[in-house]
Amino acid sequence: MEFKFTLEDPFKVFLKIFLMWVESQRLVEGAILVSSHARGGARQDSNIDLVLLCTEYESYLENVSWINDFGFTQLDWLFLPLDVGTVGVLRNGFRIVYDRSGKYSALELQP
């Protein structure tokens, strides 16, 4: 199955995930999108600039474990054959929203 995206779609996917994370953070009172995405002039390579309004922002600087909520991983996470953990995550549904090299777009899970 092929998914088609406009330039805005990957941003919307990120923003949805980000807002879900923000809602779970009791110290975050608000989030402001600034710069090119806020004014509607973003390009495909534009940064997403966000400002978090926090009751205790220092805790986010002292403990950066919140970064793990965004699922950073190494490239080998999708190397074939996929390991059991990766398959477990992907079986819940996945969509490649960005693929610089084009090598992940054809990824399919075996039944």
C-alpha distances in whole Angstrom, upper triangle without the diagonal:
4,7,10,13,17,19,20,17,17,21,21,18,21,24,23,23,26,28,27,29,31,32,33,35,39,40,38,39,37,35,35,32,35,34,32,29,32,33,30,31,28,26,23,26,28,29,28,32,33,36,37,40,41,44,45,43,44,43,39,41,43,40,37,35,33,31,30,28,25,24,25,25,25,23,23,21,18,20,19,21,20,23,23,23,20,18,20,19,15,15,16,13,12,10,11,13,15,15,18,18,15,15,13,10,9,10,9,12,14,15
4,7,10,13,16,17,14,15,19,18,17,19,22,21,22,25,26,26,28,30,31,32,35,38,39,37,38,36,33,33,30,32,31,29,26,29,30,27,27,25,23,20,22,25,26,26,29,31,34,35,38,40,43,43,41,43,42,38,40,42,39,36,34,32,30,29,27,24,23,24,24,24,22,23,22,18,20,20,22,21,24,25,25,21,20,22,20,16,17,18,14,12,10,10,11,13,13,16,16,13,14,12,8,9,11,11,15,17,19
4,7,10,13,14,11,12,15,15,13,16,19,18,19,22,23,23,25,27,28,29,32,35,36,33,35,32,29,29,27,28,28,25,23,26,27,23,24,21,20,17,20,22,23,22,26,27,31,32,35,36,40,40,38,40,39,36,37,40,37,34,32,30,28,27,25,22,22,23,23,24,22,23,22,19,21,22,24,22,25,25,25,21,20,22,20,16,18,17,14,11,8,8,8,11,12,15,16,13,15,13,9,11,13,13,16,19,21
4,7,10,11,9,11,14,14,13,16,18,18,19,22,23,24,26,28,29,30,32,36,37,34,34,32,29,28,25,27,26,23,20,23,24,21,21,19,17,15,18,20,21,21,25,26,30,31,34,36,40,40,38,40,39,36,37,40,38,34,33,31,29,28,26,23,23,24,25,25,23,25,24,21,24,25,27,25,28,29,28,24,24,25,23,20,21,21,17,14,11,10,9,11,12,15,17,14,16,15,11,14,16,17,20,23,24
4,6,8,6,7,10,11,11,13,15,15,17,19,20,21,23,25,26,28,30,33,34,30,31,28,25,25,21,23,22,19,17,20,21,17,18,15,14,12,15,16,18,18,21,23,26,28,31,33,37,37,35,37,37,33,34,37,35,32,31,28,26,26,24,21,22,22,23,25,23,25,24,22,25,26,28,26,29,29,28,25,25,26,23,20,22,21,18,15,11,11,8,10,12,14,17,15,17,16,13,16,17,19,22,25,27
4,5,5,8,10,10,12,14,15,16,18,19,21,22,24,25,27,29,30,33,34,30,31,28,24,23,20,21,20,17,14,17,18,14,14,12,11,10,13,14,17,16,20,21,25,27,30,32,36,37,34,37,37,33,34,37,36,32,32,29,27,28,26,23,24,24,25,27,25,28,26,25,27,29,31,29,32,33,31,28,28,29,26,24,25,24,21,18,15,14,11,12,14,15,18,17,20,19,16,19,21,23,25,29,30
4,6,7,8,10,11,12,14,16,17,18,20,22,23,24,26,28,29,32,32,28,29,26,22,21,17,18,17,13,11,15,15,12,11,9,8,6,10,11,13,13,17,19,22,25,28,30,34,35,32,34,34,31,32,35,33,30,30,27,25,26,24,21,22,22,24,25,24,27,26,24,27,29,31,29,32,33,31,28,28,30,26,24,27,25,22,19,16,14,11,11,13,14,17,17,20,19,17,20,22,24,27,30,32
4,6,5,6,9,10,11,12,15,15,16,19,20,21,22,25,26,29,29,25,26,22,19,18,14,16,15,12,9,12,13,10,11,9,9,8,11,11,13,12,15,16,20,22,25,27,31,32,30,32,32,29,30,33,32,28,29,26,24,25,23,20,21,22,24,26,25,28,26,25,28,30,32,30,32,33,31,28,28,29,26,24,26,24,21,19,16,15,11,12,15,16,20,19,22,20,19,22,23,25,27,31,32
4,5,5,6,9,10,11,13,14,15,17,19,20,21,23,25,28,28,25,26,23,20,19,16,18,18,15,12,15,16,13,14,12,12,10,13,13,14,13,16,17,21,22,25,28,31,32,30,32,32,28,30,33,31,28,27,24,22,23,21,18,19,20,22,24,23,26,24,23,26,28,30,27,29,30,28,25,25,26,22,20,22,21,18,15,12,12,8,10,14,16,19,18,20,18,16,20,20,22,24,27,29
4,5,5,6,9,10,11,12,14,16,17,18,20,22,23,26,27,24,25,22,19,18,15,17,17,15,12,15,17,15,15,12,12,9,11,12,12,11,15,16,19,21,24,26,30,30,28,30,29,26,27,30,28,25,24,21,19,20,18,15,16,16,18,20,19,22,21,20,23,25,27,25,26,27,25,22,23,23,20,18,21,19,17,14,11,10,6,7,11,13,16,16,18,16,15,18,18,20,22,26,28
4,5,5,6,9,10,10,12,14,15,16,18,20,21,24,24,21,22,19,15,15,12,13,14,12,9,11,14,12,13,10,11,9,11,10,10,8,11,12,16,17,21,23,27,27,25,27,27,23,25,28,26,23,23,20,18,19,17,14,16,17,20,22,21,24,23,22,26,28,30,27,29,30,27,24,25,26,22,21,24,22,19,16,14,13,10,11,14,16,19,19,21,19,18,22,22,24,26,29,31
4,5,5,6,9,10,10,12,14,15,16,19,20,23,24,20,21,18,15,15,12,15,16,14,11,12,15,13,15,12,14,13,15,14,13,11,14,14,17,18,21,23,26,27,25,28,28,24,26,29,27,24,24,21,19,20,18,15,17,18,21,24,23,26,24,24,27,29,31,28,29,30,27,24,25,25,21,20,23,20,18,16,14,14,11,13,16,18,22,21,23,21,19,23,22,24,25,29,30
4,5,5,6,9,10,11,13,14,16,17,19,22,23,20,22,19,16,17,15,17,18,17,14,16,18,16,18,15,16,14,16,15,15,12,15,15,18,19,22,23,27,27,25,28,27,23,25,28,26,23,22,19,17,18,15,12,14,16,18,21,20,23,21,20,24,26,27,24,26,26,23,21,21,21,18,17,19,17,14,12,10,11,8,11,15,17,20,19,21,18,17,20,19,21,22,26,27
4,5,5,6,9,10,11,12,14,16,17,20,21,18,19,17,14,14,12,15,16,15,12,14,17,16,17,14,15,13,14,13,12,9,12,12,15,15,19,20,24,24,22,24,23,20,22,25,22,19,19,16,14,15,12,10,12,13,16,19,19,22,20,20,23,26,28,25,26,26,23,20,22,22,18,18,20,18,16,14,12,12,10,11,15,17,20,20,21,18,18,22,21,22,24,27,29
4,5,5,6,9,10,10,12,14,15,18,19,15,16,14,11,11,10,13,15,14,11,12,15,15,16,14,16,15,16,14,13,9,11,10,13,13,16,18,22,23,20,23,23,19,21,24,23,20,20,16,15,16,14,12,15,16,19,22,23,26,23,24,27,30,31,28,29,29,26,24,25,24,21,21,23,20,18,17,15,16,13,15,18,20,23,23,25,22,22,25,24,26,27,30,31
4,5,5,6,9,10,11,13,15,18,19,16,17,15,13,14,13,16,18,18,14,15,18,17,20,17,19,18,19,18,16,13,15,13,16,15,18,19,22,24,22,25,24,21,23,26,24,21,20,17,16,17,13,12,15,17,20,23,23,26,23,23,27,29,30,27,28,27,24,22,23,22,19,19,21,18,16,15,14,16,13,16,19,22,25,24,25,22,22,25,24,24,25,29,29
4,5,5,6,9,10,11,13,16,18,15,17,15,13,15,14,18,20,20,16,17,21,20,22,19,20,19,19,18,16,13,15,13,16,15,18,19,22,22,20,23,21,18,21,23,21,18,17,13,13,13,10,8,11,13,16,20,21,23,20,21,25,27,28,24,25,24,21,19,21,20,16,16,19,16,15,14,14,15,13,15,18,21,24,23,24,21,21,24,22,23,23,27,28
4,5,5,6,9,10,11,14,15,12,14,12,10,12,11,15,17,18,15,15,19,19,20,18,20,18,19,17,14,11,12,10,12,11,14,15,18,19,17,20,18,15,18,20,18,16,15,11,11,12,9,8,12,14,17,20,22,24,22,23,26,29,30,27,27,27,23,22,24,23,19,20,22,19,18,17,17,17,15,17,20,22,25,25,26,23,23,26,25,26,27,30,31
4,5,5,6,9,10,13,14,11,12,10,9,11,11,15,18,19,15,15,19,19,21,19,21,21,21,19,17,13,14,11,12,11,13,14,17,19,17,20,19,16,19,22,20,18,17,14,14,15,12,12,15,17,21,24,25,28,25,26,30,32,33,30,30,29,26,24,26,24,21,22,24,20,20,19,19,20,18,20,23,25,28,28,29,26,26,29,28,29,29,32,33
4,5,5,7,9,12,14,12,13,13,12,15,15,19,22,22,19,19,23,22,25,22,24,23,24,22,20,16,17,14,16,14,16,16,18,19,19,21,19,17,20,22,20,18,17,13,14,14,10,11,14,17,20,23,25,27,24,25,29,31,31,28,28,27,23,22,24,22,18,19,21,18,17,17,18,19,18,20,24,26,29,28,29,26,26,28,26,27,27,30,30
4,5,5,7,10,12,10,12,12,11,14,15,18,21,22,19,20,23,23,25,23,25,23,23,22,19,16,16,13,14,12,14,14,16,17,16,18,16,13,17,18,16,14,13,9,11,11,7,9,12,14,18,22,24,25,23,24,28,30,31,27,27,26,22,22,23,22,18,20,22,19,19,18,19,20,19,21,24,26,28,29,29,26,26,29,27,28,28,31,31
4,5,5,8,9,7,9,8,8,11,13,16,20,21,18,18,22,22,24,22,25,24,24,22,19,15,15,11,12,9,10,10,13,14,13,16,15,12,16,18,16,15,14,11,12,14,10,11,15,17,21,24,26,29,26,28,31,34,35,31,31,30,26,25,27,25,22,24,26,22,22,22,22,23,21,23,26,28,31,31,32,29,29,32,30,31,31,35,35
4,6,7,10,8,9,9,10,14,15,19,22,24,21,20,24,24,27,25,27,27,27,25,22,19,18,15,15,12,13,12,14,16,15,19,17,15,19,20,19,18,17,13,15,16,13,14,17,20,23,27,29,31,28,29,33,35,36,32,32,31,27,26,28,26,23,24,26,22,22,22,23,25,23,25,28,30,33,33,34,31,31,33,32,32,32,35,35
4,6,9,9,11,12,13,16,18,22,25,26,24,23,27,27,29,28,30,29,28,27,24,20,20,17,16,13,14,13,14,15,15,18,15,14,18,19,16,16,14,11,14,14,11,13,16,19,22,26,28,30,26,28,32,34,34,31,30,28,25,25,26,24,21,23,25,21,22,22,24,25,24,26,29,31,34,34,34,31,31,34,31,32,31,34,34
4,5,6,9,10,11,15,17,20,24,26,23,23,26,27,29,27,29,29,28,26,23,20,19,15,14,11,11,9,11,11,11,14,12,11,14,15,14,13,13,10,13,14,11,14,17,19,22,26,29,30,28,30,33,36,36,33,31,30,27,27,29,26,23,26,27,24,25,25,26,27,26,27,30,32,34,35,35,32,33,35,33,34,34,37,37
4,6,8,10,13,16,19,22,26,28,26,24,28,29,32,30,32,32,31,29,26,23,21,17,16,12,11,9,9,10,11,14,12,12,16,16,15,16,15,13,16,17,15,17,20,23,26,30,32,34,31,33,37,39,40,36,35,34,30,30,32,30,27,29,31,27,28,28,29,31,29,31,34,35,38,39,39,36,37,39,37,38,37,40,40
4,6,9,11,15,18,20,24,26,25,23,27,29,30,29,31,31,30,28,24,21,19,16,13,10,8,5,5,6,8,10,9,9,13,14,13,14,14,12,15,17,15,18,21,23,26,30,32,34,32,34,37,40,41,37,36,35,32,31,34,32,29,31,33,30,30,30,31,31,30,31,34,35,38,39,39,36,37,40,38,39,39,42,42
4,6,8,11,14,17,20,23,21,20,23,25,27,25,28,28,27,25,21,18,16,12,10,7,6,4,6,8,8,12,11,10,13,15,15,15,15,12,15,17,15,16,20,22,25,29,31,33,31,33,36,39,40,36,36,35,31,31,33,31,28,30,32,29,29,28,29,29,27,28,31,33,36,37,37,35,35,38,36,38,37,41,41
4,7,10,14,16,20,23,21,19,22,24,26,26,29,29,29,26,23,19,17,13,11,8,5,6,7,10,10,14,14,13,16,19,18,18,19,16,18,20,18,19,23,25,28,32,34,37,34,36,39,42,43,39,39,38,34,34,36,34,31,32,34,31,31,30,30,31,29,30,33,35,38,39,40,37,37,40,39,40,40,43,44
4,7,10,13,17,19,17,15,18,20,23,22,25,26,25,22,20,16,14,10,8,6,5,7,10,12,12,16,16,14,17,20,19,19,20,16,18,20,18,18,22,24,28,31,33,35,33,35,38,41,42,39,38,38,34,33,35,33,30,31,33,30,30,29,28,29,26,28,31,32,36,36,37,35,35,38,37,38,39,42,43
4,7,10,13,16,14,12,16,17,19,18,21,22,22,18,16,12,10,7,6,5,6,9,12,14,12,16,16,14,16,20,19,18,19,15,16,19,17,16,20,21,25,28,30,33,31,32,35,38,40,36,36,36,33,31,33,32,28,29,32,29,28,27,26,26,23,24,28,29,32,33,34,32,32,35,34,36,36,40,41
4,6,10,13,11,9,12,14,16,16,19,20,20,16,14,11,8,6,5,6,8,11,15,17,15,18,19,17,18,22,22,20,22,18,18,21,19,18,22,23,27,29,31,34,32,33,37,39,41,38,38,38,35,33,35,34,31,31,34,31,29,28,27,27,24,24,28,28,32,33,34,32,32,36,35,37,38,41,42
4,7,9,7,6,9,11,13,12,15,16,16,13,11,8,6,5,7,9,11,15,18,20,17,20,21,18,20,23,23,21,22,19,18,21,19,18,21,22,25,28,29,32,30,31,35,37,39,36,37,37,34,32,34,33,30,30,32,30,28,26,25,24,21,21,25,25,29,30,32,30,29,33,33,35,36,40,41
4,7,7,5,8,10,11,11,14,16,15,12,10,8,6,6,7,11,13,16,20,21,18,21,23,20,20,24,24,22,24,21,20,23,22,20,24,23,27,29,30,33,32,33,36,39,41,38,39,40,37,34,37,36,32,32,35,33,31,29,27,26,23,22,26,25,29,30,33,31,31,35,35,37,38,42,43
4,6,5,6,9,8,8,11,14,13,9,9,8,6,9,11,14,16,20,23,24,21,24,25,22,23,26,27,24,26,24,22,25,24,22,25,24,27,29,30,33,33,33,36,39,41,39,40,41,38,35,37,37,34,33,36,34,32,30,27,26,23,22,25,24,28,29,32,31,30,34,34,37,39,42,44
4,5,5,6,5,5,8,11,11,7,8,8,8,11,14,17,20,23,26,27,24,27,28,25,25,29,29,26,28,25,23,26,25,22,25,24,27,29,29,33,32,32,35,38,40,38,39,40,37,35,37,37,33,32,35,33,31,28,26,24,20,20,23,22,26,27,29,29,28,32,32,35,37,41,43
4,6,5,6,5,8,10,11,8,8,7,8,10,13,16,18,22,25,26,24,26,27,24,25,28,28,25,26,23,22,24,23,20,23,23,26,28,28,31,30,30,33,36,38,35,37,38,35,32,34,34,30,30,32,30,28,25,23,22,18,18,21,21,25,25,28,27,26,30,30,32,34,38,40
4,6,8,8,12,14,15,11,11,9,9,10,12,15,17,20,23,25,23,26,27,24,25,29,28,26,27,24,23,26,24,22,25,25,28,30,31,34,33,33,36,39,41,38,40,40,37,35,36,36,32,32,34,32,30,28,25,25,21,21,25,25,28,29,32,30,29,33,33,35,37,41,42
4,6,8,11,14,15,12,13,12,12,13,15,18,20,23,27,28,26,29,30,27,28,32,32,29,31,28,27,29,27,25,28,28,31,33,33,37,36,35,39,41,43,41,42,43,40,38,39,39,35,35,37,35,32,30,28,27,23,23,26,26,30,30,33,32,31,35,35,37,39,43,45
4,6,9,12,14,11,13,12,13,15,17,20,22,26,29,31,28,31,32,29,30,33,33,30,31,28,27,29,27,25,27,27,30,32,32,35,34,34,37,39,41,39,41,41,39,36,37,37,34,33,35,33,30,28,25,24,20,21,24,24,27,28,31,29,28,32,33,35,37,41,42
4,7,10,11,9,11,12,13,15,18,21,24,27,31,32,29,32,33,30,30,34,34,31,32,29,27,30,28,25,28,27,30,31,31,34,34,33,36,39,41,39,41,42,39,36,38,38,35,33,36,34,31,29,26,24,21,20,23,22,26,26,29,29,28,31,32,35,37,41,43
4,7,8,6,8,9,11,14,17,20,23,26,30,31,28,30,31,27,28,31,31,28,29,26,24,26,25,22,24,24,26,27,27,31,30,29,32,35,37,35,37,38,36,33,34,35,31,30,33,31,29,26,23,21,17,16,19,19,22,23,26,25,24,28,29,32,34,38,40
4,5,5,9,10,13,16,20,23,26,29,32,33,30,32,33,29,29,33,32,29,30,27,25,27,26,23,24,23,25,26,25,29,28,28,30,33,35,34,36,37,35,32,33,34,31,29,32,31,28,25,22,20,16,15,17,16,19,20,23,23,22,26,27,30,32,36,38
4,6,9,10,14,17,20,23,26,29,33,33,30,32,32,29,29,32,31,28,28,26,23,25,24,20,22,21,22,23,22,25,25,24,26,29,32,30,32,34,32,28,30,31,28,26,29,28,25,22,18,16,13,11,13,12,16,16,20,19,18,22,23,26,29,32,35
4,7,9,12,16,19,22,26,28,32,32,28,30,30,27,27,30,29,26,27,25,22,23,23,20,21,19,21,21,20,24,24,24,26,29,31,30,32,34,31,28,30,31,28,27,30,29,26,23,20,17,14,12,13,12,15,17,20,20,20,23,24,27,30,34,36
4,7,9,13,16,19,22,25,29,29,25,27,28,25,25,28,27,24,26,23,21,23,22,19,21,20,22,23,22,26,26,26,28,31,34,32,34,35,33,30,32,32,29,28,31,30,27,24,21,19,16,14,16,15,19,20,23,22,22,26,27,30,32,36,38
4,6,9,13,16,19,22,25,25,22,24,24,21,21,24,24,20,22,20,17,20,19,16,19,17,20,21,21,25,25,25,28,31,33,31,32,34,31,28,31,31,27,27,30,29,27,24,21,19,16,15,17,16,20,21,24,23,23,27,27,30,32,36,38
4,6,10,13,16,19,22,23,20,22,22,19,19,23,22,19,20,18,16,18,17,14,17,17,20,22,22,26,25,25,28,31,33,31,32,33,30,27,30,30,26,26,29,27,25,22,20,19,16,15,18,18,22,23,25,23,24,27,27,30,31,35,37
4,7,10,13,16,20,20,17,19,20,17,17,21,21,18,20,17,16,19,18,16,19,18,22,24,25,28,27,28,31,34,36,34,34,35,32,30,32,32,28,29,32,30,28,25,24,22,19,19,22,21,25,26,28,27,27,31,31,33,34,38,40
4,6,10,12,16,17,14,17,18,14,15,19,19,16,18,15,14,18,16,15,18,18,22,24,26,29,28,29,32,35,37,34,34,35,32,30,32,31,28,28,31,29,27,25,24,23,20,20,23,24,27,28,30,28,29,32,32,34,35,38,40
4,7,9,13,14,11,14,15,13,14,17,18,16,18,15,15,19,17,17,20,20,24,27,29,32,30,32,35,38,40,37,37,37,34,32,35,34,30,31,34,31,30,28,27,27,24,24,27,27,31,32,34,32,32,36,35,37,38,41,43
4,6,10,11,8,12,13,10,12,15,15,14,16,13,14,17,16,16,19,20,24,27,29,32,30,32,35,38,39,36,36,36,32,31,34,32,29,30,33,30,29,28,28,27,25,25,28,29,32,33,35,32,33,36,35,37,37,41,42
4,7,9,8,11,13,11,13,16,17,16,18,15,17,20,18,19,23,24,27,30,33,35,33,35,39,42,43,39,39,39,35,34,37,35,32,33,35,33,32,31,31,31,28,29,32,33,36,37,38,36,37,40,39,40,41,44,45
4,5,5,9,9,9,11,14,14,15,16,14,16,19,17,19,22,23,27,30,33,35,33,35,38,42,43,39,38,38,34,34,36,34,31,33,35,32,32,32,32,32,30,30,33,34,37,38,39,37,38,41,39,41,41,44,45
4,6,9,10,11,13,14,15,16,18,16,19,21,20,22,25,26,30,33,36,38,36,38,41,44,45,42,41,40,36,36,39,37,33,36,38,35,35,34,35,35,33,34,37,38,41,42,43,40,41,44,42,44,43,47,47
4,5,6,8,10,11,12,14,15,14,17,19,19,21,24,25,28,31,34,36,34,37,40,43,44,40,39,39,35,35,38,36,33,35,37,35,35,34,35,35,33,34,36,37,40,41,42,39,41,44,42,43,43,46,47
4,5,6,7,9,10,11,14,12,14,17,17,19,22,22,26,28,31,34,32,35,37,41,42,38,37,37,34,33,36,35,31,34,36,33,34,33,33,33,31,31,33,34,37,38,39,37,38,41,39,41,41,44,46
4,5,5,6,9,10,13,13,15,18,18,20,22,23,26,28,31,34,32,35,38,41,42,39,38,38,34,34,37,35,32,35,37,35,35,34,35,34,33,33,35,35,38,40,40,38,40,43,41,42,42,46,47
4,5,5,6,8,10,10,13,15,16,18,20,21,24,27,30,32,30,33,36,39,40,36,35,35,31,31,34,32,30,32,35,32,33,32,33,33,31,32,34,34,37,39,39,36,38,41,39,40,40,43,44
4,6,5,6,8,7,10,12,13,14,17,17,21,23,27,29,27,30,33,36,37,34,32,32,29,28,32,30,27,29,32,30,30,29,30,29,28,28,30,31,33,35,35,33,35,37,35,37,37,40,41
4,6,6,10,10,11,14,15,16,19,18,21,24,27,29,28,31,33,37,38,35,34,34,30,30,33,32,29,31,34,32,33,31,31,31,29,29,31,31,33,35,35,34,36,39,37,39,39,42,43
4,6,9,11,12,14,16,18,20,19,22,24,28,30,28,32,34,37,38,35,34,34,30,30,34,32,30,32,35,33,34,33,33,33,32,31,33,33,35,37,37,35,37,40,38,40,40,43,44
4,6,8,9,11,13,15,17,17,19,22,25,27,25,29,31,34,35,32,30,30,26,27,30,29,26,29,31,30,31,29,30,30,29,29,31,31,34,35,35,33,35,37,35,37,36,39,40
4,5,6,8,10,12,13,13,16,18,22,24,22,25,28,31,32,29,28,28,24,24,27,26,24,26,29,27,28,26,27,26,26,25,27,27,30,31,31,29,31,34,32,34,33,36,38
4,5,6,8,10,11,12,14,17,21,22,20,23,26,29,29,26,25,25,21,21,24,23,21,23,26,24,25,24,25,25,25,25,26,27,29,31,30,28,30,32,30,31,31,34,35
4,5,5,8,10,11,14,18,21,22,20,23,26,29,30,26,25,25,21,21,24,23,20,22,25,23,23,22,23,23,22,23,25,26,28,29,29,27,28,31,29,30,30,33,34
4,5,6,8,8,11,14,17,19,18,20,23,26,27,24,23,24,20,19,23,22,19,21,24,22,22,21,21,21,20,20,22,22,25,26,26,24,26,28,26,28,28,31,33
4,5,6,7,9,13,16,17,15,18,21,24,25,21,20,20,16,16,19,18,15,18,21,19,20,19,20,20,19,20,21,23,25,26,25,22,24,27,24,26,25,28,30
4,6,8,11,15,18,19,17,19,22,25,25,22,21,21,17,16,19,18,14,17,19,17,18,17,18,18,18,19,21,23,25,26,25,22,24,26,24,25,24,28,29
4,6,9,13,15,17,15,17,20,23,24,21,20,20,17,16,18,17,14,15,18,17,16,15,15,15,15,15,17,19,21,22,22,19,21,23,21,23,23,26,28
4,6,10,12,14,11,13,17,19,20,17,17,17,13,12,15,15,11,13,16,15,15,13,14,14,14,15,16,18,20,20,20,17,19,21,19,20,20,23,25
4,7,10,12,10,13,15,19,20,17,17,18,15,13,17,17,14,15,19,18,18,15,16,15,15,14,15,16,18,19,18,16,19,21,19,21,21,24,26
4,7,8,7,10,12,15,17,14,14,16,13,11,15,15,13,14,18,18,18,15,16,15,16,15,15,16,17,18,16,15,18,20,17,19,19,22,25
4,5,6,9,10,14,15,13,14,16,14,12,16,17,15,16,19,20,20,17,18,16,17,15,14,15,15,17,15,14,17,19,17,19,20,22,25
4,5,6,7,11,13,12,13,16,15,12,15,17,15,15,19,20,19,16,16,14,15,13,12,12,12,13,11,10,14,16,14,17,18,20,24
4,5,5,8,10,9,10,13,13,10,13,16,15,15,18,20,19,17,17,15,18,16,14,15,14,15,12,11,15,16,14,16,16,19,22
4,6,9,10,8,8,11,9,7,10,12,11,11,14,16,16,14,15,14,16,15,14,16,15,16,13,11,14,15,12,14,14,17,19
4,6,8,6,9,11,11,7,9,12,11,10,13,15,15,12,13,11,14,14,12,14,13,13,10,8,11,12,9,11,11,14,17
4,6,6,9,12,12,10,11,15,14,13,16,18,18,16,16,14,17,16,14,16,14,14,10,9,13,12,10,12,13,15,18
3,5,8,11,13,10,11,14,15,13,15,18,18,16,17,16,19,19,16,18,16,15,11,11,13,12,10,11,11,12,15
4,6,9,12,10,10,13,15,13,15,18,18,17,19,18,21,21,19,21,19,18,14,13,16,14,11,11,10,11,14
4,7,8,6,6,10,11,10,12,15,15,14,16,16,19,19,18,20,19,18,14,12,15,14,10,11,9,10,13
4,6,5,6,9,10,11,12,15,16,16,18,18,21,22,20,23,22,21,18,16,18,17,14,14,12,13,15
4,6,5,6,9,10,10,13,15,15,18,19,22,23,23,25,24,23,20,18,20,19,15,15,12,12,14
4,5,5,6,9,10,12,14,14,17,18,21,22,21,24,24,23,20,17,20,20,16,15,13,15,16
4,5,5,6,9,11,12,11,14,14,17,18,18,20,20,19,17,14,16,16,12,12,10,13,15
4,5,5,6,9,10,10,14,15,18,19,19,22,21,20,17,14,16,15,11,10,8,9,11
4,6,5,7,10,11,15,16,19,21,21,24,24,23,21,17,19,18,14,13,10,12,12
4,6,6,8,8,12,13,16,18,18,22,22,21,19,16,17,17,14,13,11,14,14
4,5,5,6,9,11,14,16,16,20,20,18,16,13,14,14,10,10,8,11,12
4,5,7,11,13,16,19,19,23,23,21,19,16,16,15,12,10,8,10,10
4,7,11,14,16,19,20,24,24,22,21,17,17,18,15,13,11,13,13
4,7,10,13,16,17,21,22,19,19,15,14,15,12,11,10,13,13
4,7,9,12,13,17,18,16,15,12,11,12,10,10,10,14,15
4,6,9,11,14,16,13,14,10,9,11,10,10,12,16,17
4,6,7,11,12,10,11,7,6,9,9,11,13,17,19
4,7,10,12,11,13,10,9,12,12,15,17,20,22
4,6,9,9,11,9,9,12,13,16,18,22,24
4,6,5,7,6,7,10,11,15,17,21,24
4,6,8,9,10,13,14,18,21,24,27
4,6,8,9,12,13,17,20,23,26
4,6,6,8,10,14,17,20,23
4,6,7,8,12,15,17,21
4,6,5,9,12,15,18
4,6,9,12,15,18
4,6,10,12,15
4,7,10,13
4,6,9
4,6
4
